[in-house]
């Protein structure tokens, strides 16, 4: 005899009617039960045994449907990834990369705390006694001098940090940091920080600027009228996946614009140039803030990403193309950045090969690596216009650009909300193509002045400047000359990032004893610049390769677990991972064991951890692409050498013969590394 359900009969009947009338079953729940042979009948009021048998059948059906849905999802995802692969594989590359930097969500508020530092054994955690102020809790953060440290232990008034004493940590006052995520607080802090640059009280010395024009060529103005061909070329080159500005247009929409609308757009862009009148929506920009560090505490820990109006970006791109074409025949050969055929790697190769040649010729070489602080944000607009006019920028273009800058308002964005606009009276917006051309003009002035006064060429890539000379005293003069130029333009040099180097001991001692503008100089043996490691002392270095190899481990790990075909994994290796690992390999020594380690990691990423020692190329030898790291490095070094020969054939050939005659006993630069690889291969 079937057992009836317990509980209240009216409530059970209400629940049963709800089940019978439930949506989602074809032709209703009772018919679905009969059609799928889940039960022979459907009672008016089910028993407990009937419900239990139906429940088992429903759970089985659910399991089957979940399996079908997952299979369908997999098929859809696979089709989408296949389509992406045919279109270039941008989603595959994104799947292997680390997550992008998070947007800024909070900043620290500092509360002063009076403390007394305690004596500790060398190497043990720093300890303090709180004299006045709030007592922290374990896990809180103190800022001690320039250092941030976690609170490890609190016992009464005694506080122990998680780090030992460092320079500047034996202080009487520290800051207790607490985090505030209120958007209004964030907007106020960020806006106040950037206003010190965008409304800097310092102004360029216009008499100094006018005096520097004698070092520059006087070029005739170019035609700033945008033609149909130029607009079509710019629209064709626009990347599709780019954030749209506040004008509401996307790059994809402009690229798909029909011919009649393109003609209207062309007329509109030329009208902006001739009238210097901009619609308000085009002078508004969104500023998103990304964290430069894992735990941002100050406004300086945020990197602003300025998103300008899409229509304005098209105008600026057209104008920048005209500017570069106009200036290119007259530009110094040592000016890199936004110049066709002059990449940062070309500049790095030129500098490091000069260091290498010095060792082989048993001469001396000194140099300096400089970095400008907030360069784009401090460019003097009035001084820039004087220089640009000398170099042939038309008055209509300068008027239109100046009108845009005067009307520009930046809106900081927090949590999807735009806050009050921030204007500017100094600098040019980062992310604007014309801004790169403006920085090029400023650099040209510094280079021309330095060449005339010290006979030293300034190697520059936007705001990264470098000088080299055989005489350390002349390098010191050239660096001081660059600092004087920057200060006269009301810009700023980062002395913390200023690196001096020399190939001999005597020159290094001289530089250590010297100062520039009252600042002591940091003399180094090796340093990182332009994304690569430079070495100024004798001896081979693999530092750049090792650092990049370790940074790419997360990509290898992701590639190992994704469910892609072996062929697609191998392609992703060559397209995404190996270019990152081997960037700058022209300037570092990669030993046989390093190549072996890299091949092993590639093998485990493709075929599994058990194949660490197998050669990952074995199943791919018939492929047309190059997967062998040794050959990829060879190709990169050969291409760099070819470019160097085209630019300076006499010196590079002499350098090559000098290294060849000396053998491979000394490996210190790109040519000796290449010759050693040739001998090894």
N, C-alpha and C positions, 0 to 999 in steps of 0.2 A: 504494500500500500504506500503510495507516494506521500512524503512528508510535506505539509504545507508550510509556507514561510511564516516565521514568528513575527512579532511586532504588531502594530496597529493595522487593522485591515484597510481602513480608509486611506492611510498613508501609503500602504503597499499598492493599493489600486491606483492612486495618483501617480506613483512612480512608474508603474507598469504602463499606464496610458502615455506617460512622457516618453518611454522607450519605444512604444509602438508608433508614436507620431514623430519620432526623431528624424531630422533631415540627414541626408547623406547616403541613404540606402535607395538604390533604384527600385521604383514602384513601392516603396515603403518597407519597413523592417519585417513585417510578417511574410510578405512575398519574397523578400531576399532570403529569409531563413529556408523557405520551401524550395526556391529555385537553386540554391547552392547545396541542397541535401544536408543541411545542418541539423534539421529535425524533421520528423514525419508529419507533425501537426503543430499548430500554434494555439495553445489553450486561451480561454478567456482570462483565466487567472493562473499563472504558471506555478508549478511546485518548485521546491528547492532543488530536487534532482534534475528537473528539466533545465533550470537556469544554469546549474553547474555544467551540464553537458554542452549547452549552447555557449557558455563562457569559454570552455576549452576550445571549441571550434572557432570562436571569434578570435581568441588569442593566436591560434595557428594561422588564421587568415591575415591577421595583423602582421605577423612575422613575414609572411609571404609578400604582402604589399610593401612593407618597409624595404625588403630586399629588392623588389621591382623599382621602387622609387630611387633607392641608392644607385642601382644600375643605370637608371635613366639619367640621374644627376651626373654620374661618371661619364656617360656618353656625351651629354651636353657640354660638360667641362672639357672633355677631350676634343670635341669638335671646335670649341672656342680656342683652345690652346693650339690646335692644328692650324686654324685660321691665323692666329697670331704668329705662328712660326713662319707661315708663308709670307706674312707681311713684314718680317724682319725680326720677330722674337722679342719685342720690348717687354711683354708680360713674363716671358721666361727669365729675362735678365732681372726684372723687378723681384721675381720669386726667390732669386738667389742672393739678392742684396739685403743688407741690414735695413731695418725700419728707419725711415727718415727721422731727423731730429724732431722731438716733440715740440709743440707750440708752447709758448710761455704761459703758465697757468697761475704762478704765484711768485712772490718775491719776499725776501726776508726783511723783517723789522728788527732793528738793533736796539737793545736795552743795555746801557753801560753798567758794568759790574766792577766794583773795586776789589782787587785781589792782592794777595802776597804770594809770590812764587816760592816754592819750597825746594830745598836741596834734594837731589836724587842722584843715584848712580848713573854713570854715563850709559846711554842706550836704553834706560828704563823709561816708562811713560812719565810725562811731565805732570807735576802736581801743584795745586794752588790751595790757598785758604781764602775763602770768601770773607771779605771785610765788610762790604756794604753792597746791597743789591739782592736781586732774587736768587734763591738757591736753585740750581738746575736739577734735572732728573737724568738718570742714565739714558743715553740715546739722543739727548739734546745736542745742539751744536754751539760751540763758542768760536768767535773769530779773535784770534790772538795775534796781534800785529797784522801781518799779511797772510797768516795761515789760518785755515779752518780745521777744526778738530772735533771729533765726537767725544761726548762725556762717557767715560767707561765705568766709573764708579764714584758714588757719592756717600761719604761717611761723615755725618754731622756737617761741619763747615768745610770739610776737606774734599776736594774734587780732583779726580785723576782722569787725564785725557787718554786717548788711544794712540798718541804719538809721543816720542821723546822731544826734549827741548831742541828747537832749531834757532837759527839766527833771528833775533828780533822777538823771541817769545818770552823773555824774562821781563815782563812789563807789569805795571801796577793797575792797569785797567784793561778789561777785555769787553767784548760785546756778546751779549746773549741773543742768539738769533731765533726768532719765531717767524713762521710763514703766514703770509696774508694773501688770500686769493680773491679779495674784493676787487672787481673790475675797476671801480672808481679809483682805488688806491694804486692799482697797477698803471692805469692811464696817467695818473698824476706823476708817479715816479719815472715812468718811461719818457713822458713828455718833457719833464724837467731836465732829464739827462741829455736828451737830444737838442733841446733848445740852446744849450751851451755851445753847440757846434753850429746849428742853423741860424742862430742870432749871436754869433761871436762878436764881441766888441772890437776885436782887432781888425784892422783894415790894411790892405796891401799898400805898400809905398809906391804910388803911381809914378813918382819921379824915377825910382829905381826901375820900374817896369819900362818906362819910356826910354831909359838909358840902355836897356838890354836889346832894344830893337836893332841896334847897330850890329849885333851878332847874328841876326836872322836875315834870310833873303826877303826881298820885297816881291811878293807874287801878285799877279793880276787877279782880280775877282773872277770867279767862275760863274757859270749860269746856274742859278738855283731853281729854275723851272723844271718841275717833274714831268717827264714825258710818259706816254702810254707804255712804251717798252720798259722803262724803269719801274713803273708801278707793277706791271705784270711780273717782272722778275722778282720783285720784293714779295708780292703775294704768293708766288710759287714757292719761295724759300721759307715762308712762315711755318713754324712748327705747329701741327694741329693741336697737340695737347699742351696748351698754355692757358693759364688762368685768365679769364676775361676781366676787363677793367670795369669801373663804375659806369662807363658809357653803354654797357650791356652787350657789346659785340664780342664774339669769339673769333679766333683765327680761322676756325673751320668755316664759319659763316662768310667771312670775307673771301676765303679761297673759292667758295662755291658761288660767289656773287656773279650774276649774269652781266653781259657786256654793257647794257645800257646803264646799270647801276654803277659799274666800274667807271664809266665816263663821268657820272655825277660825283663819285668819290674823288677822281682825279681833279675835277674842277674845285672841289671843296678843299683839297690839300693845298693846291696852288693859291687859293684865296687866303688861307691861313698865313702863307708866306708873305703875300703882298700887303695884307692889311694889318698883320700882327694882332688880330682879334681872335680870341679863343672862346668857344662856348664854355660855360662854367663847368659842365660835366667832364670836359676833357682836361681840366686843370685840377681835378680831384683824383687822389690816389689812395689806395688801401695799403696799409703797412701791417703785414703779418710778422709776428715775432717768433723766431725759433731759438731754442736753448742751445748755446754753444758748449755748455757743460752739463754733466748728469744732474747736478743739484744747483740750479741757478739761485743766487742770493741777491745779486745786485743788477741794476739796469744794464750795466756793461756786459753781463753774461748773456744778453739776448742779441741775436743777429737779425736786423730788420730786413724783410723782403718787401720791396716796394713794387706794387702792381699798378702800373700806369694805365691810362685809357688805351684801348686797343687801336683806335683810330690815330691817336697821337703817336703810338709806337710805330705805325706804318709810316707816318710823316717823318719821324726821327730816323728810321732805318733808311728811307730814301735819301735824306740829307747826309747821313753819315757815309753812305756809299759814294755820293758825289764828293764829299770832303776828302775821303781816302784816295780816290782816283786823282783828285787835284794835287794832293800833297805828296803822293808816293814818289814821283821822280826826284823830289828835293829832300826827302826824309833822310836823316843819318842812318847808316847801315847798322848801327848798334841800338836802334830803337825798335823794340819788339812789342807785341801785343796789338791785336786787331789789325795786324798787317799781313796780307796774304804771303804765305811762305816763310813767316817768321814766328815760330812757335816758342813756348817757354823752354822746350827741350833743346831747340837750336841754340838758345842763349846759354843754357846750362852746358851744352857740349862745347861751345866756344870758350867759356870761362875755364872749365876743367882741363881742356886740351892745352890752354896756355900754361896752366900750372904744371901739367905733365912735361911740356916742352922745356920748361925751366929746369926741371930735374935732369933731363937728359943732356941739356947743354951746360949743366953745372953753373947756371947763373942764379940770380936771385929774383924773387917776385913777391910783392906784397899786394894786398887787396882789402876791400871793404864791402860789406853787404849791408844795405840800408833799407829801411821800411818806413813808409810815411804813415802817420796816424790819421785815420778817418780822412783819407786824401780827397775823395769825391765831395765829402760834406764840407770841406774847408776851401775849396777852390774859389779864389776871389773873382766875382763876376765882372767887376769893372776892369780889373787887370787882365783877365782872360780876354775880354772883348778887344782891348788895345792890341794884344798880341795876335789874336785871330784876324783882326783887320789887316795887320801887316802881312799875314800869310795868305791873304786873298779870300777870306770869308766875306761874302756879299753883305752889305748893310741891311738888306731886307731879311736875310736869314738871321743875322744877329739880333735885329729888332724883334722878329717873331719869337726867337728862342728866349730872349730876355723877357718878353711879355708873358710867355708861358711860365717862366721861373717866378716872376713877381706874383702871378695869380695862383701858383701851385699851393694846394692845401693837402696835407697828409692826414688820413684818418687811421689811428691805431685801432686794430681789431682784436678784441678779447672775447672768446666764447661766442663768436658769430655776431657780436655787437660792435658797431662803429662808435667811437667816442669823438669828442669835440676836435675840430681840425687844428692842425699845427702848421703855421706858415714858416717861411724861411727867408732870410735876407742874404745868406751866404751859402755857397756850395751849389752843387748840381745833384739831381737824384740818381742814386745807383739803380741800375737796371735800364737806364736810358741809353740808347746807342750814341747819341750826341755827347753824352757825358764822357764816354771813352775817348772820343775825338778831342774833347776839351782837356782831358788829362794828358793826351798825346802832345798837345800844344804846350802845356806847362812843362812837360819833360823836355821838350825840344829846347825851350829857353834855358833850362838848367844845363843841358848838354852843350849848347852853343857857347854859353858863358864859360863853362869848365874847359872846353877845348881851347878857347882863346887865351884864357888866363893861366892854365896849368899844363896845357898840351896833353891832357888825359881825356879819353873818350868815356862817356857815361853809358854803360849797358843798362837798359831799362826794360822792364816788363810791367807796364801800367805803374803801380806804386812800389814795385821792387826795383831798387837801383843798386848797381854794382860798379866798382872801379878797380882797375889793376894797373900796376906799373912796377918797373924793376927797382925803383927807389922808394923806400918806405916813407921818407919825408915828403915826397911828391904826392903819394897816396893820401897822407895826412892833410896836405894842402887841398887836394881835390875834394876830399870828404868835407873839410871845413867850408870849401866853396859851395858845395851842394847844400850844406846846412844854412849858410848865409842866404842863398837864393830862396830856400824854403821859408825862412823866417821873414825875409823881406816881402814875400807874397802872403804873409799872415797864415801860413800853413804850419804843420808840425811834423817834426821828425821823431820817431820812437827810438830814444837812446837805449832803452832796454833791449831792443832787437838789433842794435847796431853791432855787427860782428867784424872784427879786424883779424887778418891772418897774414902770415908770411912764411916763406919756405925755408928761411934760415933763422938761427937762434938770435943773432945780433939784431935783426930787424924786428923780431918779436919782442925783445927787451926794449927796444926803442919805442915801439907802439904802446907797450904796457906803461911806460913812464910818461906818455903824452896825454893830453887832454884836448877836447873840442868843446868850446862854449862852457867850460867849467865842468864838463862831464868826463870821468875816467873812462877809458876804453876797455872793452871786453875783447881779449885776444884769444882766439880759439884755434884748435888743430883741425877740427872738422865741424860742419854745421849743416843744417837743413835749410834749403831755400828752393823756391820754384818747384816744390814737390819732390826733390831729390837731395841726396847727401853729397856734399862736397868734402874733399879731403885735401888739405894743404901741407901735409907732411909725407915723407917718403914711406912707402909701404902700402900694400894692396888692402882694399877695404871691401867687405861684403855687407856692410851695415844696412844699406838701403834695401838690398834683396831680403835679408833676414827679417827686417821690420815689416815689409810688405807681405812676406810669406806668412808670418804669424797673424797679420790683420785679416788675411783671406781665409783663415781656417773655418770661420763660420760658413763661408760659401761652399767650401769643400764638403762640410757636414750636411748642409742642405741638399746639395747635389746628390749625395750618397743615398738619401732617403726618399727623394721624389720618385714617383712612378712614371718615369719617362723611358723611352726606348734608349738602348745603348748608343745608337747613332746620334740621337738628339742630345744626350748627355755629353757626348764627345764634342758636338758642335757648341754646346753651352760652355764647355771648358775653354775652347779656342776663342769664343766671342766675348765672354764675360769674365772668366776667372783668370786665365793666363795673361791677358793684357794688364790686369791690375797687379798681378804678382811681378810681372817682368817690366813694368813701367820704370824707366830710368836705368834699365840693365846695361845700356851703353856706357854708363859711368861707374859701374861697380864690377868687382871681380866675382864671378860665379864659378866655383870649383867643381870638379867632377863629382864630389860627394854631394854638393848642393843640387846639381842636376839630378843625381840619383834619388835624393830625398824628394824633390819635386815630382819626378816620375812616379815614385811610390805612392805619393799622396793622390796623384791623378788616378792611379790604378785602383786604389781603395775607394775613391769616389765613384768610379765607373762600375767596377765589378764586385765591390764588397771588401770588408776589412781583411778577409783571409787572403786577398790578392795583393797585399801591400808590396810584396817583393816581385810581383810579375810586371812585365813591361806592358803598359796599358795600350801601346800601339798595335800589338799583335793582330787583333781583329780588324784594324783600320788601315792596314798598309796599302790597300787598294784605293783608298779615298784620295780625292784630288787635293783636299786641303792639307795644310801643314799642322800636325799636332805635336811634333817633337819639340820640346822646349829648347834644345840645343840649336835647332835650325831656326826657330823663331828669334832667338837672341842673335844668331848670326845675321839674319835678315835685317833686324833693327840696326845692328852696328854697321852693316854694309851701307844701308840707306843713309845713315847719319854721316858716314865718311864721304859718300858721294855728294851730299849736300854741302859739306864743308869744302870739298874740292871745287865745286862750282862757285862758291862764294870767294874763296881765297886759294886758288890752285898752287901758287908758288910756295907759300908758307906751309900748307898742309903736306905737299909732296916732300918738302925738305924735312918736315917733322916726321913723316913716315920713314924716310930713309935713315934719319937719325936713330929712331927706335929700332929699326931693323938691324942697323950696324951694331947696336949695343946688346942685342940678344934679349932674352926674357928673364934676366936676373932681377930686373926692377919693373914691377907692375904698379903704375901710379895713375893711369888715365885711360881714356877711351881707345886711343890707338894701340897702346901696349896691351890692353885687354883683348882687343880684336886680333892682334897678331898672335898672341898666346893661344887664343881659341883656334885660329887657323892651324897652328902647329900641333895642337892637341887633336884636331879633327882629322 
